[in-house]
Amino acid sequence: MTSNSGKDKLCPFCQSLEVVAEHNFVFAIKDNYPVTKGHHLIIPFRHTENYFSMTDKEREDATALLKALKSKLEEGDPTITGFNIGMNSGETAGQTVMHSHIHLIPRRKGDTPNPRGGVRGVIPNKMDY
């Protein structure tokens, strides 16, 4: 991330970060406020607002990096039994950093009393169905 091309001076993801992996147009960092141990973010190098503004190539590279990082996390931690993958697009959806990023959240048996419904839990009382 040495080039300033496509960067926003005020964006925390456009600054120098501790990159743990990269694949062409995207990179991964550990989440600063992890939901679980091993929570990572996959981020395009280019400053772009959300998943829908990413190029096809950026989305393709993000998918490849998600898969590689998932495998690496599973190899290093046998307690991981599942994953949540999530994106917040827009302030009303919970996006706080307006630079596209994809959450990769490892899950472990017992990390929540009832995981049924997974990401549906973003709307209170809609997780259980």
N, C-alpha and C positions, 0 to 999 in steps of 0.2 A: 504494500500500500504506500508506495513512495510517490506516485504521481498525484497531482492535485486535480487532474482532469475528472470532471463529474463529481466533485466533492463539495460539501457544504461546510464552511468553517465553523458553524455552530452545532453541527451534528456530532453526537458522541461516537457514532459508528464510522464517521469519516476521519476520525483522529487515529493516531497510532494506537493499536490495540494488540493484546497478546493473542495472536492468531495461533490456533491449535491445528488447523488443517485448511487446505484450500484446493479448489478445483476450477481452473480457468477463470471464470467471471465471478466466483463466489468464494467466501471464506467462512470459517467457523470459529467462534469464541465460546468460552464458558460464560453462562449467564451470571451477571453480577448479583442477581437476587433469585437464586435457584429454587424452584418448586420442589425438586428432589435432587439427590446427589447425581451428578452427571448431566444435568440440564444444560444444553448448548443452544446457541443461536446460529443459524445459517443466514448469511448476509451477502447481498451483491456488493461488489467493490464500488460500482457506480451508485451515486446517490439517487435513489428513486423511491417514491413515497410508499408504495405497498405492492403486494403480490400481483395485483392486476396491472400495474405499470411496469412490471419486469418484462424483459424481452423473452422470447421463446427459449433462446440459448441460456439466459440466466436461470430460467425455471428448470431447464434440462440439467444444467450443472448443479443446481440446488438439489434436485432429486438424486443425482449421482453421489453428491457429498452426504446427503441424509443417509443413504444406504451404506456408504463406507463407514460413516461415524457410528451408525447403529451397530454394525458388525464389530467394530473396534470396542465399543462400550460393552457389548455382550461378552466378547472374549475376555475382557478385563474384570467383569463382575457377573458371576454366575447367579447372583440374586435377582438380576433383572429378568422379568417375565413378560414384559409388555412395554409399549411406548404410546405416548400421545404426541401427535404432531399438530401444531396449531399456528394460526396466523390471525392477527388482529388487523383489520383494515378500516381505518378511520377512528376518530376519537370516540364516537358512540359505541364502537365495538371494543374499546379498551386500548387502542393503540396509543402509546405514550411517547415513543420515539418515531418520528415521521420519516423513517428510512426503513424500507422493507426488510423484514426478518422473519424467519421461520423457527418456531420453537421445537426442539426435539427433547422430549421429557421422558426419561426412563421411569418405568413403573415396576414396583415390587409387590409381591403378595403381601397383603395386610397394610399397605401404606395409606389406605383409606378404608373406613368401615364397609362401604358398599360402592364399588367402582362402576356398577351398572349405569349406563347412560353417558359415561365419560364426559366428552366435551359439551354435552347438553347442559351440564351444570353451570354454564356461563349465564343462564337465565334461571334465577331462583325458582325452586319448586318444579322444574321441568326435567330434572335429571332422572327421577324415578318415574317410569312409565310401564 
